[in-house]
Amino acid sequence: MDWQDHLAEDELVDGRPEFTRRDLKTINHAIAAGVLEVRYSDRTVRYNSTSDLLKARQTIQTYLDSQNGTARIRQALLYS
């Protein structure tokens, strides 16, 4: 199951998933615990890897930031 497949059609807004702070907290606990299986309300999702968990967390965080009108600033420092 793909990490976005846990969303039902009624949980989509304009064809995109709607996430909550609870979803973010849930996935952060899974990452900290080192588990790949996460329960979202009435669904359980098994991620293939920690990398997939991190991608899902980034997607949720980006969505929540956009809903709050905040944007995370990414900064890359290059040394030569």
Backbone bond lengths (Angstrom), bond angles and torsions (degrees), N, CA, C in turn:
res aa  C-N    CA-C-N  psi(-1)  N-CA   C-N-CA  omega(-1)  CA-C   N-CA-C  phi
1 M - - - 1.447 - - 1.528 108.67 -
2 D 1.298 116.80 129.81 1.453 122.29 177.12 1.518 109.17 -68.59
3 W 1.308 117.53 150.54 1.464 120.35 -174.47 1.516 113.45 -64.10
4 Q 1.329 119.13 -19.54 1.463 120.47 177.63 1.526 111.94 -93.57
5 D 1.311 117.66 -6.78 1.454 121.31 -177.15 1.520 113.48 -71.05
6 H 1.328 118.45 -10.80 1.457 119.81 -179.49 1.521 112.23 -72.79
7 L 1.341 117.62 -8.68 1.454 121.07 -178.72 1.518 111.40 -89.84
8 A 1.303 115.90 131.20 1.460 121.07 175.94 1.523 108.81 -82.98
9 E 1.322 116.69 162.89 1.461 120.88 -179.59 1.522 112.13 -57.10
10 D 1.338 117.91 -35.36 1.459 119.88 -178.68 1.522 113.00 -74.42
11 E 1.331 116.91 -6.63 1.457 120.65 176.96 1.522 112.04 -97.20
12 L 1.319 116.75 4.42 1.453 121.05 179.62 1.517 109.44 -95.52
13 V 1.328 115.96 139.11 1.460 122.23 175.80 1.516 106.59 -118.09
14 D 1.323 116.29 118.59 1.462 121.35 -175.66 1.527 111.47 54.13
15 G 1.332 115.97 37.95 1.454 120.60 178.28 1.516 114.51 78.89
16 R 1.337 116.81 2.34 1.465 121.15 -179.58 1.519 109.50 -116.63
17 P 1.316 117.31 151.69 1.462 119.70 -179.30 1.530 111.46 -68.22
18 E 1.321 115.39 148.29 1.460 120.81 173.93 1.522 107.46 -109.21
19 F 1.313 116.39 122.04 1.457 121.62 -176.98 1.519 110.55 -110.37
20 T 1.324 115.71 160.18 1.458 121.72 178.59 1.526 109.79 -123.59
21 R 1.319 114.91 166.58 1.474 119.88 175.02 1.528 110.12 -60.94
22 R 1.314 116.00 -31.49 1.457 119.79 177.95 1.530 111.05 -63.26
23 D 1.336 117.20 -40.00 1.466 120.84 176.71 1.529 110.48 -60.85
24 L 1.328 115.62 -42.32 1.464 119.96 179.50 1.528 110.84 -64.05
25 K 1.325 116.22 -43.81 1.463 120.51 179.25 1.529 110.54 -63.07
26 T 1.325 116.42 -41.44 1.461 121.25 -179.95 1.523 111.42 -61.80
27 I 1.318 116.22 -45.79 1.468 119.18 -177.87 1.530 110.92 -71.27
28 N 1.324 117.61 -33.50 1.469 120.10 176.20 1.526 111.21 -64.11
29 H 1.340 117.06 -38.94 1.469 120.47 176.58 1.523 110.91 -64.34
30 A 1.322 117.01 -39.88 1.466 120.31 179.14 1.524 111.12 -64.43
31 I 1.329 116.03 -42.62 1.469 120.00 179.21 1.525 109.93 -63.19
32 A 1.331 116.74 -45.25 1.471 120.66 -179.40 1.526 111.98 -64.09
33 A 1.322 116.07 -34.91 1.463 120.57 -178.99 1.525 112.72 -82.74
34 G 1.333 116.55 -13.27 1.461 120.11 -179.79 1.519 113.64 74.94
35 V 1.329 116.51 26.28 1.464 119.87 178.60 1.527 109.94 -103.01
36 L 1.314 115.98 153.89 1.458 121.03 -178.52 1.527 112.90 -105.92
37 E 1.316 117.16 -5.50 1.453 120.79 -179.41 1.526 109.72 -106.59
38 V 1.334 116.12 126.89 1.459 121.77 -175.83 1.516 109.21 -127.11
39 R 1.327 116.22 136.02 1.464 121.08 178.28 1.521 109.48 -103.65
40 Y 1.344 115.82 120.05 1.459 123.63 175.60 1.518 107.07 -109.49
41 S 1.288 118.65 112.88 1.472 125.17 -176.97 1.529 110.98 40.25
42 D 1.322 119.54 -99.75 1.459 120.52 -176.08 1.527 113.93 -104.26
43 R 1.327 117.49 10.99 1.465 120.99 -178.36 1.531 110.57 -125.00
44 T 1.311 115.00 148.55 1.463 120.85 174.47 1.522 107.77 -117.67
45 V 1.321 115.43 131.37 1.466 121.26 -179.88 1.519 108.28 -117.97
46 R 1.319 115.56 130.82 1.466 120.61 174.25 1.520 107.45 -105.47
47 Y 1.317 115.82 114.81 1.457 121.72 179.05 1.522 108.77 -82.34
48 N 1.323 115.88 150.93 1.461 120.53 -178.23 1.518 112.98 -75.95
49 S 1.327 116.03 -27.60 1.462 119.32 -176.24 1.526 110.28 -159.59
50 T 1.301 114.99 167.79 1.461 120.02 174.51 1.520 109.94 -62.97
51 S 1.310 117.00 -32.68 1.465 121.14 176.98 1.533 110.64 -59.08
52 D 1.326 117.39 -41.49 1.461 120.75 177.18 1.529 111.46 -65.11
53 L 1.321 116.49 -38.56 1.468 120.23 175.99 1.528 110.76 -61.48
54 L 1.323 116.03 -43.16 1.467 120.08 -179.71 1.529 111.31 -66.03
55 K 1.331 116.85 -37.84 1.467 120.41 176.77 1.527 110.58 -64.50
56 A 1.324 116.15 -42.74 1.461 120.41 178.77 1.527 110.40 -63.40
57 R 1.337 116.59 -42.78 1.466 119.75 178.57 1.520 110.79 -61.41
58 Q 1.322 117.92 -41.77 1.467 121.16 179.68 1.526 110.74 -64.22
59 T 1.321 116.54 -40.40 1.467 121.02 178.18 1.529 110.67 -62.61
60 I 1.324 116.36 -44.80 1.466 120.81 179.49 1.524 110.30 -64.50
61 Q 1.332 116.93 -45.54 1.467 120.85 -179.22 1.523 111.16 -62.22
62 T 1.321 117.09 -43.01 1.465 121.48 178.97 1.526 110.44 -62.27
63 Y 1.324 116.61 -42.80 1.459 120.67 178.30 1.525 110.77 -61.63
64 L 1.326 117.00 -47.82 1.464 120.46 -178.69 1.522 111.64 -64.39
65 D 1.323 116.80 -39.23 1.467 120.45 177.11 1.525 110.97 -62.30
66 S 1.318 116.45 -39.94 1.468 119.82 -179.30 1.529 110.96 -68.27
67 Q 1.323 116.84 -32.61 1.460 120.71 178.36 1.527 112.08 -71.91
68 N 1.323 116.22 -28.82 1.459 121.48 -179.48 1.523 112.46 -90.97
69 G 1.320 116.42 -4.24 1.458 119.39 -178.43 1.519 113.48 75.91
70 T 1.309 116.04 17.86 1.461 120.22 177.31 1.513 108.82 -110.99
71 A 1.273 115.53 149.02 1.462 120.30 177.74 1.516 108.34 -128.95
72 R 1.281 115.00 137.79 1.458 119.40 177.17 1.517 108.51 -81.62
73 I 1.306 115.93 136.41 1.455 120.90 178.89 1.522 107.77 -96.37
74 R 1.303 114.36 124.08 1.467 119.58 176.45 1.500 107.96 -99.84
75 Q 1.297 115.51 135.37 1.451 119.99 -178.27 1.525 108.03 -132.31
76 A 1.298 114.15 130.82 1.459 120.15 178.01 1.512 108.92 -115.15
77 L 1.296 116.08 127.52 1.454 121.21 177.81 1.512 108.70 -103.89
78 L 1.303 116.25 124.95 1.445 121.30 -179.82 1.530 109.05 -113.00
79 Y 1.289 115.56 128.72 1.453 121.01 179.48 1.519 109.17 -112.79
80 S 1.314 115.40 139.70 1.460 117.33 178.04 1.508 110.81 -126.40
